[in-house]
Amino acid sequence: MTAKFFAILTNQGAALLANATALGTKLNITQMAVGDGNGTLPTPDATQTKLVNQRRIAPLNMLSVDANNSSQIIAEQVIPENEGGFWIREIGLYDDNGVLIAVANCPETYKPQLQEGSGRTQTIRMVLIVSSTAAVTLKIDPSVVLATRKYVDDNVIKVKVYADDLMRQHLAAPNPHQQYAPVNSPVLTGTPVAPTAEQTVDSGQIATTAFVKAAIAALVNGAPDALNTLQELAAALGDDPNYATTIRGELERKQPVSDTLHAIAALTGANKLMYLDEASKIQTATLTKLAREILEKDTASQVLNHLQAAPLASPEFTGNPTVPTHAISDSSKNIANTEFVINQIENDVYNAIFNLSLGAASKRDVGTGANQLPDMSAFPLVVSPAGWTKLPNGLILQWGVTTNFTSTAEVYFAIPFPTACLFVGKNTYNTTTNNSAVMEVVNPSRTGFTASNIATLIRNNTNVSTPVASGLAFFAVGY
């Protein structure tokens, strides 16, 4: 069976490949193009220099020798999901000089675009049989092409195997970090340094020279030169090995020990005030800054001024003093605040309205809005033969009279209705005693209507005659 789909070298491609093989140079295949064959499946032709109808050309994603057949070159290109909108029926390979090296056809497939409702990444592969794959440069530019999923997976596996092997060798080595000192009994050289511990640290942590100097300085603690050595301290104590006993004996000859004095002497801390509790035991309370300032004052007036407190007699308040809000029923001497006054006023007004039987209308504002009472200004009125009036709800009433006419007349309202004309009523006007005109209103609009005088009725007779000149009186309703 004859193959329907196949790839061939073009005449130019075969010549370039043969020349590269003979001279020992390389043929650089760099790009792949796809086309739609102008709607039909093309047959590859060695004389082609371009595709029948090229739709896309881009760098190759992969170019390699088939691992199972050393005479076959596999070229791949990935078309991303954001490109498409065309059929693929033909494939071409180009070198770095833009020469069509090989051409192939393929089963037709449609590459959609995302905006068409479907998108996919599509891989196009061409397998080309050549006489010498050594004459083809198997190299692509990784910075301008996409990688297929298989390519990424294969290389991830290679990297993982390499990393796992490095970790295995690292863990198996007896001392993988020979540039570092061992943990057990290290012999340091040069000028090793370590963090300086706080003076409160008492552990196996390394003591730096800074730690040692700070500890000695804390021991001396700024002692004068005459008392900064043990010899000088011993001399100051009279070289008495029992200095503590000697001093205790001297103290026992002083004031006898007293529980009260002992308790007072045991008290410590600044800003404390001593007092006797219910059990007559000495206790202390914290003496605040405010309490100390009050104790320094001589009079009650000075204390009130310091506290910025108002006197009980005729106080004069400033700022924004507040008091509790009392019930409306409270009629005592308690101080009232603004909330109490407003509540009292609202209660009195309500009672007055209730007692006068004014109802809810007495509490409504004047206006044309919701829950408002309109006054006469809300009822504009133009009194004339062609007049109008407007109600607060927006309804407009208009009236007028036309001059006599026998055919049609264009009638205009005194003012246009803002939205629409709802109704036009009419009656004949200025007719003779024995005759009555037949009038018709045509095409009413916001601005007016057409009046048509269509016939004349003769009273007390069934005869209808031609129109006679007559006027029209109308009444229109709109909004």
Sequence and secondary structure as in RCSB ss.txt:
>XXXX:A:sequence
MTAKFFAILTNQGAALLANATALGTKLNITQMAVGDGNGTLPTPDATQTKLVNQRRIAPLNMLSVDANNSSQIIA
EQVIPENEGGFWIREIGLYDDNGVLIAVANCPETYKPQLQEGSGRTQTIRMVLIVSSTAAVTLKIDPSVVLATRK
YVDDNVIKVKVYADDLMRQHLAAPNPHQQYAPVNSPVLTGTPVAPTAEQTVDSGQIATTAFVKAAIAALVNGAPD
ALNTLQELAAALGDDPNYATTIRGELERKQPVSDTLHAIAALTGANKLMYLDEASKIQTATLTKLAREILEKDTA
SQVLNHLQAAPLASPEFTGNPTVPTHAISDSSKNIANTEFVINQIENDVYNAIFNLSLGAASKRDVGTGANQLPD
MSAFPLVVSPAGWTKLPNGLILQWGVTTNFTSTAEVYFAIPFPTACLFVGKNTYNTTTNNSAVMEVVNPSRTGFT
ASNIATLIRNNTNVSTPVASGLAFFAVGY
>XXXX:A:secstr
   SS EEE HHHHHHHHHHHHHT  EEEEEEEEE GGGS     TT SS SSEEEEEE SEEEE TT TTEEEE
EEEE TTS  EEEEEEEEEETTS EEEEEEEEEEEE  GGGT    EEEEEEEE S GGGEE    TTSS   HH
HHHHHHHHHHHHHHHHHHHHHHSS S TTS  SSS    S        TT  SSS   HHHHHHHHHHHHTT  G
GGSSHHHHHHHTTT TTHHHHHHHHHHTSS   HHHHHHHH   SSEEEEE TTS EEEEE  HHHHHHHT SSH
HHHHHHHT   SSS    S        TT  SS    HHHHHHHHHHHHHHHHHHTT  GGGG  BSSSTT B  
GGGS EE STT EEE TTS EEEEEE   BSSEEEEE SS  SS EEEEEEEEES  SSEEEEEEEES  SSEEE
EEEEEEEETTS  EE    BEEEEEEEE 
